């Protein structure tokens, strides 16, 4: 329905189905997506839940409504980012630019505080994690690959963009078989997943992490146990991916199901596989280069955020490897 006030009209409508996570996805952080539409079309957008009212020139109201409906339909399959909103606005003739949002520092909010990216590569890593369903973070230790991946997973869980977090890591890379380790499955894999646990404890607290693991909202899954599964509505992190074989990497990547995101992290300079076996991570970099919808971020020694000596150690080893015959 519309109301007329001189040269300005309004139109009211309701989105369906009513779904708070999807509504939050549509509106964006601090309603950023709605503000983009206001700037792009020169209108005012008000909403109370799924009930919307647009105020502006009569000839533009239906276009804005169509953009909102179109983007809301997409929220069932993906987490909206500024680029998608921008393209939808341009498609309908709006003039919104994404330069300003693109330049903003990306900050991830958890209940324990904010996680901020340090440097351009970490910003690029987070931006791609929010854009693509499969992302690779490749580089030396101490560059924040795993920590930021966990932060993205926690945010997705907190905002109901994912129903569970699945932590995956090769656990037999150094020749030690899972069956030879004491305890149940979780206890066998725990030592390999300690960096992931540490990040989770910092962002969610020890007790909450324990409860989420107990409820299987956070799942620990050895890579060898992933075959045959389809992972829907999940945020999956494959850590230490340099120690996957090419077959394991292909198997892992094809587990991705509906409304899921995967981040694969690793350091191709620290492969523990037998020398005769090619790293699945190295192979994936070659095979998937240029595939649309997959993001790659390559970290370097300059991106290290640990002790200053860690950066020097990495540079020294890189120099030594280059001079080896």
Secondary structure in CASP SS format (residue, H / E / C, confidence):
PFRMAT SS
TARGET T0000
AUTHOR 0000-0000-0000
METHOD secondary structure of the structure
MODEL  1
X C 1.00
X E 1.00
X E 1.00
X E 1.00
X E 1.00
X C 1.00
X C 1.00
X E 1.00
X E 1.00
X E 1.00
X E 1.00
X E 1.00
X E 1.00
X E 1.00
X C 1.00
X C 1.00
X C 1.00
X C 1.00
X C 1.00
X H 1.00
X H 1.00
X H 1.00
X H 1.00
X H 1.00
X H 1.00
X H 1.00
X H 1.00
X C 1.00
X H 1.00
X H 1.00
X H 1.00
X H 1.00
X H 1.00
X H 1.00
X H 1.00
X H 1.00
X H 1.00
X H 1.00
X H 1.00
X H 1.00
X H 1.00
X C 1.00
X C 1.00
X E 1.00
X E 1.00
X E 1.00
X E 1.00
X E 1.00
X C 1.00
X C 1.00
X E 1.00
X E 1.00
X E 1.00
X E 1.00
X E 1.00
X E 1.00
X E 1.00
X H 1.00
X H 1.00
X H 1.00
X H 1.00
X H 1.00
X H 1.00
X H 1.00
X H 1.00
X H 1.00
X H 1.00
X H 1.00
X H 1.00
X H 1.00
X H 1.00
X H 1.00
X H 1.00
X H 1.00
X C 1.00
X C 1.00
X C 1.00
X C 1.00
X C 1.00
X C 1.00
X C 1.00
X H 1.00
X H 1.00
X H 1.00
X H 1.00
X H 1.00
X H 1.00
X H 1.00
X H 1.00
X H 1.00
X H 1.00
X C 1.00
X C 1.00
X C 1.00
X C 1.00
X C 1.00
X C 1.00
X C 1.00
X H 1.00
X H 1.00
X H 1.00
X H 1.00
X H 1.00
X C 1.00
X C 1.00
X C 1.00
X E 1.00
X E 1.00
X E 1.00
X E 1.00
X C 1.00
X C 1.00
X E 1.00
X E 1.00
X E 1.00
X E 1.00
X C 1.00
X C 1.00
X H 1.00
X H 1.00
X H 1.00
X H 1.00
X H 1.00
X H 1.00
X H 1.00
X H 1.00
X H 1.00
X H 1.00
X H 1.00
X C 1.00
X C 1.00
X C 1.00
X C 1.00
X E 1.00
X E 1.00
X E 1.00
X E 1.00
X E 1.00
X C 1.00
X C 1.00
X C 1.00
X C 1.00
X C 1.00
X C 1.00
X H 1.00
X H 1.00
X H 1.00
X H 1.00
X H 1.00
X H 1.00
X H 1.00
X H 1.00
X H 1.00
X H 1.00
X H 1.00
X H 1.00
X H 1.00
X H 1.00
X C 1.00
X C 1.00
X C 1.00
X C 1.00
X C 1.00
X E 1.00
X E 1.00
X E 1.00
X E 1.00
X E 1.00
X E 1.00
X C 1.00
X C 1.00
X C 1.00
X C 1.00
X C 1.00
X C 1.00
X C 1.00
X C 1.00
X H 1.00
X H 1.00
X H 1.00
X C 1.00
X C 1.00
X C 1.00
X C 1.00
X H 1.00
X H 1.00
X H 1.00
X H 1.00
X H 1.00
X H 1.00
X H 1.00
X H 1.00
X H 1.00
X H 1.00
X H 1.00
X H 1.00
X H 1.00
X H 1.00
X H 1.00
X H 1.00
X H 1.00
X H 1.00
X H 1.00
X H 1.00
X C 1.00
X H 1.00
X H 1.00
X H 1.00
X H 1.00
X H 1.00
X H 1.00
X H 1.00
X H 1.00
X H 1.00
X C 1.00
X C 1.00
X C 1.00
X E 1.00
X E 1.00
X E 1.00
X E 1.00
X E 1.00
X H 1.00
X H 1.00
X H 1.00
X C 1.00
X C 1.00
X C 1.00
X C 1.00
X C 1.00
X E 1.00
X C 1.00
X C 1.00
X E 1.00
X E 1.00
X E 1.00
X E 1.00
X E 1.00
X E 1.00
X C 1.00
X H 1.00
X H 1.00
X H 1.00
X C 1.00
X E 1.00
X H 1.00
X H 1.00
X H 1.00
X H 1.00
X H 1.00
X H 1.00
X H 1.00
X H 1.00
X C 1.00
X C 1.00
X E 1.00
X C 1.00
X C 1.00
X C 1.00
X C 1.00
X E 1.00
X E 1.00
X E 1.00
X E 1.00
X E 1.00
X E 1.00
X C 1.00
X C 1.00
X C 1.00
X C 1.00
X C 1.00
X C 1.00
X C 1.00
X C 1.00
X C 1.00
X C 1.00
X C 1.00
X C 1.00
X E 1.00
X H 1.00
X H 1.00
X H 1.00
X H 1.00
X H 1.00
X H 1.00
X H 1.00
X H 1.00
X C 1.00
X C 1.00
X C 1.00
X C 1.00
X C 1.00
X C 1.00
X E 1.00
X E 1.00
X E 1.00
X E 1.00
X E 1.00
X C 1.00
X C 1.00
X H 1.00
X H 1.00
X H 1.00
X C 1.00
X C 1.00
X C 1.00
X C 1.00
X H 1.00
X H 1.00
X H 1.00
X H 1.00
X H 1.00
X H 1.00
X H 1.00
X H 1.00
X H 1.00
X H 1.00
X H 1.00
X H 1.00
X H 1.00
X H 1.00
X H 1.00
X H 1.00
X C 1.00
X C 1.00
END
